[in-house]
């Protein structure tokens, strides 16, 4: 079993490889307009755990504000 630090490091290595391979594959045949959408969707997918964490914090703050109003 890996420690949390090792799992995080492996996850970041995998994300980097996915980003490099994905970026290279979209640009290997020349840059096209559709490549922008592909790169954006890939970036969002790679950053999804961080986005989810931010969304959870915002939702918790909204719930706290709603509870304080009532």
Rosetta silent file (secondary structure, phi, psi, omega in degrees, C-alpha in Angstrom):
SEQUENCE: XXXXXXXXXXXXXXXXXXXXXXXXXXXXXXXXXXXXXXXXXXXXXXXXXXXXXXXXXXXXXXXXXXXXXX
SCORE:     score description
SCORE:     0.000 S_00000001
   1 L     0.000  139.501  179.693    0.000    0.000    0.000 S_00000001
   2 L   -90.934  151.791  173.777    1.201    3.460   -0.868 S_00000001
   3 L   -75.788  168.119  179.787    1.119    6.406    1.476 S_00000001
   4 H   -61.545  -39.240  179.737   -1.083    9.382    0.652 S_00000001
   5 H   -63.570  -41.840  179.228    2.004   11.354   -0.413 S_00000001
   6 H   -67.430  -39.931  178.083    3.085    8.576   -2.797 S_00000001
   7 H   -63.518  -40.404  178.434   -0.433    8.263   -4.250 S_00000001
   8 H   -63.966  -42.600  179.406   -0.533   12.018   -4.817 S_00000001
   9 H   -63.605  -45.081  178.473    2.850   11.933   -6.530 S_00000001
  10 H   -62.952  -40.131  178.532    1.803    9.036   -8.782 S_00000001
  11 H   -62.494  -42.651  178.813   -1.460   10.802   -9.603 S_00000001
  12 H   -67.289  -36.938  176.121    0.419   13.968  -10.571 S_00000001
  13 H   -63.568  -44.370  179.141    2.861   11.977  -12.732 S_00000001
  14 H   -63.028  -41.819  178.546   -0.062   10.304  -14.509 S_00000001
  15 H   -62.102  -42.252  179.759   -1.768   13.665  -15.055 S_00000001
  16 H   -62.783  -45.017  178.201    1.426   15.116  -16.501 S_00000001
  17 H   -61.629  -43.491  178.981    1.830   12.195  -18.893 S_00000001
  18 H   -61.815  -43.805 -179.380   -1.803   12.450  -19.997 S_00000001
  19 H   -64.406  -42.859 -178.683   -1.448   16.201  -20.565 S_00000001
  20 H   -67.378  -47.661 -179.251    1.782   15.851  -22.556 S_00000001
  21 H   -65.452  -43.144  179.303    0.540   12.956  -24.697 S_00000001
  22 H   -64.426  -43.940  178.424   -2.866   14.592  -25.234 S_00000001
  23 H   -63.540  -42.581  178.983   -1.353   17.953  -26.112 S_00000001
  24 H   -65.844  -38.735 -177.335    1.128   16.372  -28.511 S_00000001
  25 H   -69.772  -31.314  178.668   -1.549   14.259  -30.168 S_00000001
  26 H   -77.142  -22.866 -177.001   -3.793   17.257  -30.842 S_00000001
  27 H  -102.328   -6.011 -174.123   -0.954   19.266  -32.332 S_00000001
  28 L   -65.955  -29.361 -178.842    0.858   16.545  -34.295 S_00000001
  29 L  -101.845   15.517 -177.229   -1.214   17.107  -37.440 S_00000001
  30 L   100.268  151.526 -176.850   -1.203   20.887  -37.184 S_00000001
  31 L   -80.585  130.845  178.172   -3.263   23.173  -35.016 S_00000001
  32 L  -126.607  162.694  179.590   -6.993   23.320  -35.781 S_00000001
  33 H   -59.213  -35.372  179.417   -9.867   25.146  -34.107 S_00000001
  34 H   -67.775  -20.761  178.866  -11.197   21.907  -32.667 S_00000001
  35 H   -64.701  -31.222  179.618   -7.933   21.367  -30.847 S_00000001
  36 H   -62.115  -46.185  178.951   -8.797   24.207  -28.470 S_00000001
  37 H   -63.614  -40.305  178.972  -11.926   22.398  -27.298 S_00000001
  38 H   -63.362  -44.596 -179.951  -10.017   19.154  -26.940 S_00000001
  39 H   -66.002  -41.267  178.540   -7.285   20.809  -24.876 S_00000001
  40 H   -64.118  -44.346  179.812   -9.837   22.608  -22.680 S_00000001
  41 H   -66.571  -37.013  178.081  -11.823   19.438  -22.021 S_00000001
  42 H   -66.413  -41.063  178.860   -8.634   17.519  -21.269 S_00000001
  43 H   -64.081  -43.203  178.127   -7.479   20.231  -18.837 S_00000001
  44 H   -62.874  -41.600  179.345  -10.853   20.218  -17.075 S_00000001
  45 H   -63.149  -42.566 -179.527  -10.754   16.417  -16.845 S_00000001
  46 H   -68.585  -30.524 -178.962   -7.234   16.486  -15.400 S_00000001
  47 L   -96.989    8.960 -175.360   -8.195   19.161  -12.862 S_00000001
  48 H   -57.714  -42.351  178.309  -11.541   17.600  -11.961 S_00000001
  49 H   -60.455  -39.059  178.210  -10.562   16.497   -8.414 S_00000001
  50 H   -68.625  -40.987  178.122   -9.438   20.040   -7.593 S_00000001
  51 H   -62.006  -41.919  179.062  -12.567   21.528   -9.159 S_00000001
  52 H   -63.550  -40.605  178.953  -14.744   19.156   -7.132 S_00000001
  53 H   -63.045  -41.651  178.332  -12.933   20.131   -3.926 S_00000001
  54 H   -65.853  -43.225  179.085  -13.533   23.828   -4.632 S_00000001
  55 H   -60.925  -39.721  178.621  -17.191   23.170   -5.467 S_00000001
  56 H   -64.052  -41.193  178.347  -17.630   21.277   -2.179 S_00000001
  57 H   -64.055  -42.522  179.018  -16.147   24.186   -0.208 S_00000001
  58 H   -64.275  -43.137  179.371  -18.419   26.680   -1.975 S_00000001
  59 H   -62.827  -41.822  178.214  -21.454   24.470   -1.360 S_00000001
  60 H   -62.839  -41.287  178.285  -20.565   24.125    2.339 S_00000001
  61 H   -65.942  -39.073  177.732  -20.217   27.911    2.668 S_00000001
  62 H   -63.852  -41.186  177.325  -23.562   28.425    0.912 S_00000001
  63 H   -63.274  -41.130  179.351  -25.212   25.953    3.290 S_00000001
  64 H   -65.105  -40.958  178.447  -23.649   27.747    6.275 S_00000001
  65 H   -65.087  -43.719  179.972  -24.888   31.131    5.014 S_00000001
  66 H   -62.937  -40.659  179.203  -28.364   29.726    4.404 S_00000001
  67 H   -67.073  -35.145 -179.990  -28.437   28.212    7.896 S_00000001
  68 H   -72.814  -28.005  178.673  -27.344   31.490    9.491 S_00000001
  69 H   -73.183  -36.806 -175.792  -30.091   33.399    7.653 S_00000001
  70 L   -81.625    0.000    0.000  -32.826   31.051    8.822 S_00000001
